[in-house]
C-alpha cells in the first residue's frame, strides 16, 4: 500500500508540475500543449528549459489565465512534499 501511495503522489506531483510548466509555455511560441507534452514525456525541468528557450509571443498575443497558475503551483508543491515525506517514511522503515 505504501508503494502505491508513493507512486500516486509522484504521478500527481509530476502531472501538476507539468501543467504549471505548460502555463509558462502558453505565452511562448511553443505553446501550452507542446510544453505540457514535453514536460510529461521527459521532466518538468526539461520542459521549463525548452519553454524558456523558445521565443515569447508578441504583447498583443499573450493569454491570461488568472490565478490558475498559483493554484497549480501550490498543489504541485504540496504533492511533491507529500511524495518526499512518503518516500522518506519507506526508507526509514527499512
trRosetta pair geometry for C-beta under 8 A, 3 or more apart (Angstrom, degrees):
i j d omega theta_ij theta_ji phi_ij phi_ji
1 4 5.6 -54 -155 33 35 115
1 5 6.6 34 150 -18 66 103
2 5 5.7 -52 -151 35 36 111
2 6 6.5 37 151 -20 66 104
2 86 7.0 177 -169 -174 83 99
2 89 7.2 -129 -154 104 127 111
2 90 5.6 152 144 -90 130 101
3 6 5.6 -52 -149 35 35 113
3 7 6.4 32 154 -15 66 105
3 90 7.4 87 -79 -113 64 143
4 7 5.9 -57 -148 39 30 108
4 8 6.1 32 153 -22 65 109
5 8 5.5 -52 -142 37 31 114
5 9 6.3 27 160 -14 66 105
5 86 5.4 -140 118 -149 108 149
6 9 6.1 -56 -146 40 27 104
6 10 6.2 29 154 -20 62 111
6 83 6.6 92 -153 -149 61 72
6 86 4.9 -167 -89 121 76 122
6 87 5.7 102 -134 -76 118 73
6 90 6.4 -17 -62 -29 143 143
7 10 5.5 -57 -146 38 30 115
7 11 6.2 28 158 -18 66 106
8 11 6.0 -56 -147 37 27 106
8 12 6.2 21 157 -14 64 110
9 12 5.7 -56 -140 42 31 109
9 13 6.0 26 162 -15 67 109
9 79 5.4 -177 -161 -172 76 82
9 80 7.9 152 162 -91 97 19
9 82 4.9 -133 -138 104 138 101
9 83 3.8 -176 125 -81 115 79
9 86 5.8 136 25 22 151 143
10 13 6.2 -57 -141 40 24 103
10 14 6.1 22 159 -15 62 112
10 83 5.1 115 -72 -136 60 132
11 14 5.9 -58 -144 41 27 110
11 15 6.1 26 158 -19 64 110
12 15 5.8 -56 -144 37 28 110
12 16 6.2 21 160 -13 64 108
12 79 4.5 -126 108 -152 105 149
13 16 6.0 -56 -142 41 30 106
13 17 6.1 28 159 -16 65 109
13 76 5.8 100 -153 -161 65 63
13 79 3.6 -167 -74 110 83 105
13 80 4.1 130 -154 -68 141 65
13 82 7.7 -176 -57 54 122 89
13 83 5.2 -85 -1 -18 146 140
14 17 5.9 -58 -144 41 27 108
14 18 6.2 31 154 -23 63 107
14 40 7.6 101 145 -123 103 60
14 43 7.8 -87 -141 -141 104 66
14 44 6.8 -161 -152 -27 63 109
15 18 5.6 -54 -149 34 30 113
15 19 6.6 32 152 -19 64 101
15 40 7.3 30 -111 -106 64 98
16 19 5.6 -48 -149 33 36 112
16 20 6.5 38 150 -19 64 103
16 72 5.6 -172 -170 -169 90 83
16 75 5.2 -128 -151 106 152 100
16 76 3.6 -163 115 -86 112 84
16 79 6.0 120 25 31 139 139
17 20 5.4 -50 -148 36 37 116
17 21 6.4 38 152 -18 66 102
17 39 7.2 -148 114 174 78 128
17 44 4.1 -60 131 -69 110 164
17 76 4.5 125 -66 -159 68 135
17 80 7.1 63 -51 -59 125 123
18 21 5.6 -51 -146 38 34 110
18 22 6.3 41 149 -23 63 104
18 36 5.6 86 155 -152 95 67
18 39 3.7 158 -133 116 85 121
18 40 5.0 60 -145 -64 159 71
18 44 5.3 -126 -77 -88 57 95
18 47 6.5 78 -133 26 74 166
19 22 5.3 -51 -149 34 34 118
19 23 6.6 39 150 -23 64 99
19 36 6.5 26 -101 -122 45 111
19 72 5.3 -113 101 -160 115 144
19 76 7.7 -160 53 -68 94 123
20 23 5.6 -47 -154 29 34 113
20 24 7.1 38 146 -19 61 97
20 44 7.3 29 64 -150 96 134
20 69 6.5 99 -136 -150 77 73
20 72 4.9 -178 -75 120 88 116
20 73 5.4 104 -121 -80 138 70
20 76 5.6 -67 -19 -18 137 158
21 24 5.4 -45 -157 29 41 115
21 25 6.6 35 147 -14 66 106
21 35 5.8 -148 131 156 86 106
21 36 7.1 150 84 -94 87 50
21 39 4.5 146 73 -90 139 149
21 44 4.8 -177 -30 -155 140 87
21 47 4.4 85 141 107 148 120
21 48 4.8 -101 -129 -68 113 78
21 51 6.3 179 176 -6 86 148
22 25 5.5 -59 -149 41 36 110
22 26 6.8 55 150 -44 65 90
22 32 4.6 59 172 -164 95 75
22 33 7.4 57 -148 -67 116 16
22 35 4.8 153 -115 93 54 102
22 36 3.4 18 -89 -69 131 92
22 39 6.5 -114 -49 20 82 140
22 47 7.5 -33 -60 163 61 138
23 26 5.6 -28 -151 0 38 118
23 32 6.9 22 -85 -120 34 103
23 65 6.2 -67 -143 8 112 165
23 68 6.9 -171 -109 104 142 104
23 69 4.7 179 139 -98 157 100
23 72 6.9 144 -13 57 144 148
24 27 7.5 -73 177 34 37 94
24 28 7.5 20 134 -11 67 120
24 35 6.9 -148 72 170 80 155
24 48 6.3 35 67 -125 157 78
24 51 5.0 94 107 130 105 152
24 52 7.4 -28 151 -61 128 78
25 28 5.0 -67 -154 39 56 117
25 30 5.2 -62 -165 85 113 108
25 31 6.2 23 140 100 100 20
25 32 5.7 146 89 -99 95 35
25 34 7.0 -130 157 74 146 78
25 35 2.8 165 10 -36 168 161
25 36 7.3 -142 51 -31 135 65
25 47 7.3 -77 -40 168 135 95
25 50 7.9 8 -99 98 126 86
25 51 3.8 -103 -83 -123 92 121
25 54 7.3 53 -138 47 90 137
26 31 6.5 23 -121 -160 45 46
26 32 4.1 17 -86 -64 87 97
26 35 7.6 -106 -44 34 52 140
26 63 5.5 -76 148 57 117 121
26 65 7.3 86 67 -44 161 123
27 56 6.2 -4 137 -150 89 88
27 57 5.4 -115 -174 24 58 111
27 62 4.9 19 -130 -133 105 93
27 63 6.6 -146 -80 36 75 75
28 31 7.0 -117 80 -35 72 28
28 35 7.2 95 55 -58 124 134
28 51 5.5 164 20 -167 158 75
28 52 7.9 -115 -86 -86 150 22
28 54 4.5 91 167 92 126 115
28 55 6.7 138 -162 81 80 38
28 56 5.6 -66 -108 -107 64 46
28 57 6.5 -148 -110 -24 12 82
29 54 5.1 -138 51 166 90 111
29 55 4.6 36 -11 65 128 88
29 56 7.4 172 -23 -157 79 1
29 57 6.6 153 -66 -71 56 68
30 34 4.8 -115 172 80 88 126
30 35 5.5 100 115 -54 119 92
30 50 6.8 112 -104 138 171 96
30 51 6.0 -126 57 -114 139 62
30 54 4.2 -126 -24 -70 109 175
31 34 5.4 82 66 19 91 99
31 35 6.7 -163 92 -5 44 96
32 35 6.0 -73 -151 43 25 108
32 36 5.9 23 160 -20 68 113
33 36 5.9 -59 -146 36 24 109
33 37 6.3 20 158 -16 63 109
34 37 5.7 -55 -143 39 31 111
34 38 6.2 31 158 -17 66 106
35 38 5.9 -54 -145 38 29 109
35 39 6.3 29 154 -19 63 109
35 47 5.4 101 -176 -176 70 103
35 50 6.9 -177 -119 91 76 104
35 51 4.6 47 -124 -83 127 114
36 39 5.7 -58 -148 37 29 112
36 40 6.4 26 155 -17 65 106
36 47 7.4 60 -99 -155 15 147
37 40 5.8 -54 -147 36 31 108
37 41 6.2 22 159 -14 67 109
38 41 6.0 -58 -140 41 29 105
38 42 5.9 -10 172 20 68 110
38 46 6.5 -123 153 113 99 98
38 47 4.5 146 99 -104 95 86
38 50 5.6 -55 132 54 161 153
39 42 6.9 -66 -127 60 20 80
39 43 7.0 -33 -156 128 58 24
39 44 4.7 36 -157 -104 108 55
39 46 7.2 172 -106 71 51 78
39 47 3.0 -33 -74 -26 82 163
39 48 7.4 68 -99 -33 111 66
40 47 7.9 60 -5 -62 46 143
42 46 4.0 -50 117 63 138 149
42 47 6.6 166 64 -42 105 80
43 46 5.0 98 53 6 76 99
43 47 7.1 -141 95 -1 42 89
44 47 5.4 -55 -145 41 37 115
44 48 6.1 41 156 -24 69 104
45 48 5.7 -52 -148 34 30 112
45 49 6.6 30 153 -18 63 104
46 49 5.8 -53 -150 35 32 111
46 50 6.4 28 154 -15 65 107
47 50 5.8 -57 -147 40 31 108
47 51 6.1 31 155 -20 66 108
48 51 5.6 -54 -144 37 30 112
48 52 6.2 24 159 -15 65 108
49 52 6.0 -60 -147 40 27 106
49 53 6.3 28 154 -22 64 108
50 53 5.7 -55 -146 34 31 112
50 54 6.6 35 156 -26 64 102
51 54 6.0 -52 -152 26 31 111
57 61 4.1 -115 168 89 121 117
57 62 5.4 160 82 -74 121 65
58 61 4.8 81 58 9 81 109
58 62 7.7 -131 90 -30 43 79
59 62 6.4 -37 -158 -3 34 114
65 68 4.5 -80 151 38 114 119
65 69 6.0 102 82 -28 132 94
67 70 5.0 -50 -167 41 75 115
67 71 5.8 76 135 -24 87 100
68 71 5.8 -59 -148 39 32 110
68 72 6.1 26 158 -14 67 110
69 72 5.9 -59 -144 41 27 107
69 73 6.1 31 156 -23 64 108
70 73 5.6 -52 -145 34 30 114
70 74 6.5 28 157 -17 63 104
71 74 6.0 -55 -151 36 30 108
71 75 6.4 25 154 -13 65 109
72 75 5.7 -56 -142 42 33 110
72 76 6.0 36 157 -22 67 108
73 76 5.8 -53 -143 37 27 112
73 77 6.3 22 159 -13 63 108
74 77 6.0 -58 -146 40 28 106
74 78 6.2 31 154 -22 63 108
75 78 5.6 -54 -145 35 31 114
75 79 6.4 26 159 -13 65 105
76 79 6.0 -57 -147 40 28 105
76 80 6.2 29 154 -19 64 110
77 80 5.4 -53 -143 39 33 115
77 81 6.2 37 155 -21 65 103
78 81 5.8 -54 -149 34 29 110
78 82 6.4 26 153 -14 63 106
79 82 5.6 -53 -144 40 34 111
79 83 6.2 42 152 -25 65 104
80 83 5.5 -50 -148 33 31 117
80 84 6.6 30 154 -17 63 103
81 84 5.8 -54 -149 36 32 109
81 85 6.3 29 153 -16 65 108
82 85 5.7 -54 -144 40 32 111
82 86 6.1 32 157 -18 66 107
83 86 5.9 -56 -145 38 27 108
83 87 6.2 26 155 -18 63 109
84 87 5.6 -55 -145 39 30 112
84 88 6.2 31 154 -20 65 106
85 88 5.7 -52 -145 36 31 111
85 89 6.4 35 153 -22 63 104
86 89 5.5 -51 -149 33 33 115
86 90 6.7 35 152 -21 64 101
87 90 5.8 -50 -152 30 34 111
87 91 6.7 22 154 -9 64 106
88 91 6.0 -61 -149 43 33 105
88 92 6.1 35 153 -23 68 109
89 92 5.7 -54 -141 36 30 112
89 93 6.4 26 160 -19 63 108
90 93 6.1 -62 -151 35 28 107
90 94 6.9 28 153 -26 62 105
91 94 5.8 -49 -149 24 37 113
